[in-house]
Amino acid sequence: MMGKSLFGTDGIRAEVGVWPLVPDFVLQLGLAAGSVFGKSDRGNTIVVGRDTRQSGPMLQSALTAGLLASGIIVVDAGVITTPGVAYLVRRVGATAGVVISASHNPVQENGIKFFDRDGLKLSETIEAEIERQLESLAEIRPSKQFGRSIDGRGMHELYVENLLAEHPNLRLNDLALVLDCANGAASWFAPECFARLGARVLAIHASPTGLNINDCAGSEYTRRHPEELARLAHHYRANFGLAFDGDADRVVFVDERGGVVDGDHILGILARYLDERHQLAGRSIVTTQMRNEGLVKFVQTNQLQIHETPVGDKYVVEKLLDLKAHSPGTDRYALGGEQAGHIVLVDKDHTTGDGIRTALFVIRALVESGAHSLADFASIVQKTPQVIASAYVSSGPRLDRAALNDLEKQSLTDLAALRRINLRYSGTEAQFRAMLEADGEVSVKELGKLAWDICRKVQATAGIADGFVEVLNCAEGGLLDPS
């Protein structure tokens, strides 16, 4: 018996070697998933890809064995970005897709994320059916007609060509770019795309060893330490830098002044760009509760609409699909995303976030604007003081929602300038998050101190005396020392 739900907000994620990420269970998962997807009226083909983690081949082999035993035809896409798998599922008419990746998380963790035939995350109904099959393994019988494995690495070119086909007239011969590929799935794809467009590319952290994915590299590291990418961009006389995460569904920029251009800025940039061309579905954007008030003010000033969802790209995509469905015209994009750089541009061929695709759209908008610098271009979104603190909470006791609500109310009383607060436990990691946002009456450091104190209280509840806490300056990038 599993005891608790197998699927979190972003598929299955855990430390490798700890249930459920052990080979015998992953094989059973393949059998269960294959028995569910094998009932599809769209055939029985599943595209499987992974990032560069050392544990990836082991988990992929176990999952593939289960899928093959259940009669599934497996297209092995090898190392490829998460959005690359989602695109290929739709492109080749597969039944489903699977990505073995833990995104921006450290190498000792990994995950298994399923996509349905439309490149969307699985519905709760299908997840529940897979879990039911796992609970009743006696009902699962290997198929009398075993599946077969197909080498799908040649399909990488289909994905690259699709990324570039959206920008047929874009030439970047005048740009020099530093690309931080996180030693992950973007390590070949991102430099290839920008080099084909004529840019002078310096790719860093693009030599995966299986052990170095996201290690002092990638988008999350850059949000905390933007000075390192800024230094390299300056040294190599690049226009600016870009950083992807391990599976390349996120991207953030570091401009020529060393400032972080994150998801809030990107949403503002692309909202204006698409709206000017009458291509923004519903004249709206979708974002989460962790957005910055500066983005809201920008949207309101430009007479656009903003829709907020709970944290998680699953909820963002659900709203985007609704906007797209109610927006006339096939050339319109439903735009949404998260501050961390996970941006989704929904059209007829794409339903998930893609860091490389997002970067291409942003750079096209920059080039066509005639702006002198990325810093000036991104300044249309003026951020208000905001921090997000992250605290390790292990598997200890947790505050319930009522207690978190009380803590939020008390914090609003303690700091008069505090305008918004969001306290929550991560759905994919043993982490607690505290987002605080204020008006200009207090410093970011004051906000950081309050966020730090809140995290310490939560850790005390979990029985952790002196655990990991870090506070991110969301307004300017970099970490704060609230002491």
C-alpha positions in Angstrom: 0.0 0.0 0.0 1.3 3.5 -0.9 -0.3 5.2 2.0 -0.4 8.7 0.4 -0.8 10.1 -3.1 2.0 9.2 -5.4 1.7 12.3 -7.6 2.5 15.7 -6.3 1.9 19.1 -8.0 4.7 18.3 -10.5 4.6 14.6 -11.0 6.6 12.2 -8.8 9.7 13.7 -7.2 12.0 12.3 -4.5 15.5 11.5 -3.5 16.9 8.7 -5.7 17.2 5.4 -3.8 14.3 6.3 -1.5 10.8 5.1 -2.3 9.3 5.7 -4.8 12.4 6.3 -6.9 13.8 2.8 -6.6 14.1 0.6 -9.7 11.7 -2.1 -8.7 8.9 0.4 -8.0 9.6 2.4 -11.1 9.3 -0.8 -13.1 5.9 -1.5 -11.5 4.9 2.1 -12.3 5.8 1.5 -15.9 3.5 -1.6 -15.9 0.7 0.3 -14.3 1.0 3.4 -16.5 1.3 1.2 -19.6 -1.9 -0.7 -18.7 -3.7 2.6 -18.4 -2.4 4.3 -21.5 -2.7 1.1 -23.5 -6.4 1.5 -23.4 -6.2 4.8 -25.4 -7.9 5.0 -28.8 -4.8 6.9 -30.0 -2.5 3.9 -30.2 0.0 2.8 -27.6 3.1 4.9 -28.2 4.8 6.8 -25.4 7.7 9.3 -25.8 10.3 9.1 -23.0 13.0 11.6 -22.3 15.3 12.6 -19.5 17.7 15.3 -18.2 21.4 14.7 -17.6 21.3 13.3 -14.0 23.4 10.2 -13.4 20.3 8.4 -12.1 18.3 9.1 -15.3 19.4 6.0 -17.3 18.7 3.7 -14.4 15.2 5.1 -13.8 14.4 5.3 -17.5 15.5 1.7 -18.0 13.2 0.5 -15.2 10.3 2.6 -16.4 10.8 1.5 -20.0 10.9 -2.2 -19.0 7.5 -1.8 -17.4 6.1 0.0 -20.4 7.4 -2.5 -22.8 6.1 -5.4 -20.7 2.6 -3.8 -20.9 2.8 -3.7 -24.7 3.7 0.0 -25.2 5.9 1.2 -28.0 8.5 3.4 -26.4 10.1 6.3 -28.3 13.4 6.9 -26.5 14.2 10.6 -27.0 17.3 10.4 -24.8 18.5 13.7 -23.2 16.0 16.3 -24.1 14.2 19.3 -22.5 10.9 18.7 -20.7 9.1 21.0 -23.2 10.8 19.1 -26.0 9.1 15.9 -24.9 5.7 17.7 -24.6 6.1 19.0 -28.1 7.1 15.6 -29.6 4.1 13.9 -28.1 1.8 16.2 -30.1 4.1 16.2 -33.1 4.2 12.5 -33.6 0.7 11.8 -32.3 1.8 9.7 -29.3 -0.5 8.5 -26.6 1.6 10.1 -23.8 5.0 11.3 -22.8 7.3 10.9 -19.8 10.2 13.0 -18.6 12.6 11.8 -16.0 13.8 15.0 -14.4 13.8 17.0 -11.1 14.0 20.3 -13.0 16.0 22.8 -10.9 16.5 20.5 -7.9 19.9 19.0 -7.0 21.4 15.9 -8.6 20.5 13.5 -5.7 16.8 14.0 -6.5 14.9 13.0 -9.6 11.4 12.8 -10.8 8.9 11.3 -13.2 6.5 13.6 -15.0 3.8 12.3 -17.3 2.2 14.2 -20.2 -1.1 13.3 -21.9 -1.7 13.2 -25.7 -2.0 17.0 -25.8 1.3 17.7 -24.0 -0.5 18.6 -20.8 0.1 17.2 -17.3 -2.1 14.3 -16.4 -5.6 14.9 -15.1 -6.2 13.8 -11.5 -8.5 11.1 -12.9 -5.7 9.4 -14.9 -3.3 9.8 -12.0 -5.8 8.1 -9.7 -6.2 5.3 -12.2 -2.5 4.7 -12.3 -2.3 4.7 -8.5 -5.3 2.2 -8.3 -3.4 -0.1 -10.7 -0.4 0.1 -8.5 -2.5 -0.7 -5.4 -3.8 -3.8 -7.1 -0.7 -5.2 -8.8 -2.3 -8.6 -9.1 -4.6 -7.2 -11.7 -1.6 -6.1 -13.9 -0.5 -8.8 -16.3 2.3 -8.3 -18.7 1.0 -8.1 -22.2 1.2 -11.1 -24.5 2.2 -8.7 -27.2 5.3 -7.0 -25.8 6.2 -3.5 -26.9 9.3 -2.3 -28.7 11.8 0.5 -28.2 12.5 3.0 -30.9 15.6 5.4 -30.9 14.0 8.8 -31.0 17.1 11.0 -30.7 16.8 11.8 -34.4 13.6 13.7 -33.5 15.6 16.4 -31.7 15.8 18.2 -34.9 12.0 18.4 -35.2 12.0 20.2 -31.9 14.8 22.7 -32.8 13.2 23.4 -36.2 9.9 24.1 -34.5 11.5 26.6 -32.1 13.2 28.5 -34.9 10.3 28.3 -37.3 8.3 30.7 -35.2 10.9 33.4 -35.9 11.7 33.1 -39.6 13.0 36.6 -40.0 15.0 36.8 -36.8 18.7 37.4 -37.1 20.9 37.9 -34.1 24.3 38.6 -35.8 24.7 41.7 -33.7 24.2 40.0 -30.4 26.7 38.2 -28.1 25.1 36.0 -25.5 26.3 34.0 -22.5 24.1 31.0 -22.0 24.1 29.2 -18.6 22.8 25.7 -19.5 22.8 24.3 -15.9 24.8 21.3 -17.1 21.3 20.0 -18.0 19.1 19.3 -20.9 19.6 22.7 -22.5 23.4 22.1 -22.9 23.1 21.3 -26.7 19.7 22.7 -27.6 20.1 26.3 -26.4 23.5 27.0 -27.9 22.4 25.3 -31.1 19.3 27.5 -31.5 21.0 30.8 -30.9 24.0 30.0 -33.0 21.8 29.1 -35.9 20.2 32.6 -35.6 23.7 34.1 -36.0 24.4 35.1 -32.4 27.9 34.9 -30.9 27.3 32.3 -28.2 29.4 31.5 -25.1 27.9 28.4 -23.5 28.8 27.9 -19.8 27.8 25.0 -17.6 27.1 23.0 -20.8 29.3 20.0 -20.1 27.1 17.5 -18.2 28.9 14.8 -16.2 25.8 13.3 -14.6 26.7 14.8 -11.3 26.9 18.5 -12.0 23.4 19.4 -13.1 22.2 22.6 -11.3 25.5 22.6 -9.3 26.3 26.3 -8.8 24.6 26.8 -12.2 21.3 27.4 -13.8 18.4 29.8 -13.4 17.7 29.3 -9.7 21.4 29.8 -8.9 21.5 32.9 -11.1 18.5 34.4 -9.3 20.5 34.1 -6.1 23.9 35.0 -7.5 23.4 37.2 -10.6 26.8 38.8 -10.2 28.6 35.7 -11.6 26.8 35.6 -14.9 27.0 39.4 -15.1 30.8 39.2 -14.6 31.2 36.7 -17.4 29.0 38.7 -19.7 31.1 41.8 -19.1 34.3 39.9 -19.4 33.4 38.4 -22.8 31.7 41.7 -24.0 28.4 40.0 -24.3 25.1 42.0 -24.5 23.6 40.0 -21.7 23.3 36.5 -20.2 20.6 33.9 -20.0 20.2 31.0 -17.5 18.1 27.9 -17.9 17.2 25.3 -15.3 18.0 21.6 -15.5 15.2 20.6 -17.8 15.0 24.0 -19.6 11.4 24.9 -18.9 12.6 28.0 -17.0 14.8 31.0 -18.1 15.9 34.2 -16.5 18.1 36.9 -17.9 20.9 39.0 -16.4 21.1 42.4 -18.1 24.2 44.5 -18.9 23.9 46.2 -15.5 23.9 43.0 -13.6 20.1 43.1 -12.8 17.9 40.0 -12.9 15.2 40.0 -15.5 12.8 37.3 -14.2 9.3 36.0 -14.9 7.6 39.2 -13.8 9.6 41.3 -16.3 9.2 38.7 -19.0 5.4 38.6 -18.6 5.3 42.4 -18.9 7.6 42.4 -22.0 5.6 39.8 -23.8 2.2 41.1 -22.8 3.0 44.4 -24.4 4.7 42.9 -27.4 1.8 40.5 -28.2 -0.9 43.1 -27.4 0.6 45.6 -29.8 0.3 43.0 -32.5 -3.3 42.0 -31.5 -2.0 38.5 -30.6 -2.6 38.4 -26.8 -5.5 36.1 -26.1 -8.2 37.9 -24.0 -5.8 40.9 -23.6 -4.9 39.1 -20.4 -2.0 37.4 -18.6 -2.1 34.7 -16.0 0.2 34.5 -13.1 0.4 33.1 -9.6 0.0 34.6 -6.1 3.8 35.0 -5.9 3.9 37.7 -8.6 5.2 41.2 -7.9 2.9 44.2 -7.5 5.0 46.0 -10.1 3.7 43.6 -12.7 0.1 44.3 -11.6 0.6 48.0 -11.9 2.1 47.6 -15.4 -0.8 45.5 -16.6 -3.4 47.9 -15.2 -1.6 50.9 -16.8 -1.7 49.2 -20.2 -5.4 48.4 -19.7 -4.8 44.6 -19.7 -6.2 42.0 -17.4 -4.4 39.8 -14.9 -5.6 36.5 -13.6 -4.1 35.0 -10.5 -3.9 31.3 -9.7 -2.5 29.2 -6.9 1.2 28.4 -7.1 2.0 25.7 -9.7 2.2 25.8 -13.5 -0.6 23.2 -13.7 -3.1 25.9 -12.5 -1.6 28.6 -14.8 -2.0 26.3 -17.8 -5.6 25.4 -16.9 -6.5 29.1 -17.0 -4.5 29.7 -20.2 -6.4 27.0 -22.0 -9.6 28.6 -20.9 -8.5 32.0 -22.3 -7.3 30.4 -25.5 -10.6 28.6 -26.0 -12.6 31.8 -25.7 -10.3 33.9 -27.9 -11.0 34.1 -31.6 -8.2 33.6 -34.1 -5.5 30.9 -34.4 -2.6 33.4 -34.3 -3.2 34.4 -30.7 -1.1 33.4 -27.7 -2.4 32.8 -24.2 0.4 34.1 -21.9 1.1 33.2 -18.3 3.8 32.0 -16.0 5.6 32.4 -12.7 8.2 34.7 -11.3 10.9 32.0 -11.3 11.0 32.2 -15.1 8.5 29.4 -16.1 6.6 31.1 -18.9 3.9 29.5 -21.0 2.9 30.7 -24.4 -0.1 28.5 -25.4 -0.9 28.2 -29.1 -2.0 25.4 -31.4 1.3 23.5 -31.0 2.5 24.3 -27.5 0.9 23.8 -24.1 3.8 23.9 -21.6 6.5 26.2 -20.5 9.7 26.3 -22.5 12.7 28.3 -21.5 14.4 28.4 -24.9 11.1 29.3 -26.6 10.5 32.1 -24.1 14.0 33.5 -24.6 13.5 33.6 -28.3 10.3 35.6 -28.0 11.9 38.0 -25.5 14.9 38.6 -27.7 12.8 39.1 -30.8 10.7 41.6 -28.9 14.0 43.4 -27.8 15.4 43.4 -31.3 12.2 44.8 -32.9 11.8 47.4 -30.2 15.1 49.1 -31.0 15.9 49.5 -27.3 19.5 50.3 -26.5 19.7 47.7 -23.7 17.9 44.9 -22.0 17.9 46.8 -18.7 16.0 49.7 -20.3 13.7 47.3 -22.1 12.8 45.4 -19.0 12.3 48.5 -16.9 8.7 48.8 -18.0 8.0 46.6 -14.9 9.1 48.5 -11.8 9.2 46.0 -8.9 8.1 46.8 -5.4 10.0 45.5 -2.3 9.5 41.7 -2.2 11.3 38.7 -0.7 10.7 35.0 -0.8 12.3 32.9 2.0 12.8 29.2 1.7 13.3 27.0 4.8 14.0 23.3 5.0 11.3 21.5 7.1 12.2 17.8 6.7 9.3 15.5 7.3 8.5 16.9 10.7 5.1 18.3 12.0 3.6 21.0 9.9 1.3 24.0 10.6 -2.2 23.5 9.2 -3.8 26.1 7.0 -5.6 27.8 9.9 -2.3 28.3 11.8 -0.6 29.7 8.7 -3.5 32.1 8.2 -3.1 33.3 11.8 0.6 33.8 11.2 -0.1 35.8 8.1 -2.6 38.0 10.0 -0.1 38.6 12.8 2.7 39.5 10.4 0.4 42.1 8.7 -0.2 43.6 12.2 3.5 43.6 13.1 4.7 45.4 10.0 2.3 48.2 8.9 3.9 48.6 5.5 3.4 44.9 4.7 0.9 44.7 1.8 0.9 41.0 0.9 2.0 37.7 2.5 1.8 34.2 1.3 2.9 31.3 3.5 2.9 27.7 2.1 4.7 24.4 2.0 6.2 23.3 -1.3 4.4 20.6 -3.2 7.6 19.1 -4.6 10.3 19.6 -1.9 10.7 19.5 1.8 10.6 23.3 1.9 8.5 26.0 3.4 8.1 29.3 1.4 7.3 32.7 2.8 6.6 35.5 0.3 6.3 39.0 1.7 5.7 42.2 -0.2 5.5 45.8 1.0 5.2 49.4 -0.1 8.2 51.6 -0.3 8.1 52.6 3.4 10.3 49.7 4.4 13.6 48.3 3.1 13.9 44.9 1.5 16.2 43.9 4.4 13.4 44.6 6.9 11.1 42.4 4.9 13.9 39.7 4.9 14.2 39.8 8.6 10.5 39.2 9.1 10.5 36.4 6.6 13.5 34.8 8.4 11.7 35.0 11.7 8.6 33.3 10.2 10.7 30.5 8.8 12.4 29.9 12.1 9.0 29.5 13.8 7.9 27.0 11.2 11.1 25.1 11.6 10.6 25.0 15.3 7.2 23.3 14.7 9.0 20.7 12.6 11.5 20.1 15.3 14.4 21.7 13.5 16.6 23.9 15.7 19.0 25.5 13.2 18.0 24.4 9.7 18.7 25.9 6.2 17.0 29.2 5.5 17.7 31.6 2.6 16.0 34.8 1.6 15.8 35.9 -2.0 15.5 39.6 -3.0 12.8 39.3 -5.6 13.0 43.0 -6.5 16.6 43.1 -7.5 17.9 39.6 -7.4 20.5 38.0 -5.1 20.3 36.7 -1.5 19.8 38.8 1.6 21.5 38.5 4.9 18.7 39.4 7.3 20.9 39.1 10.4 
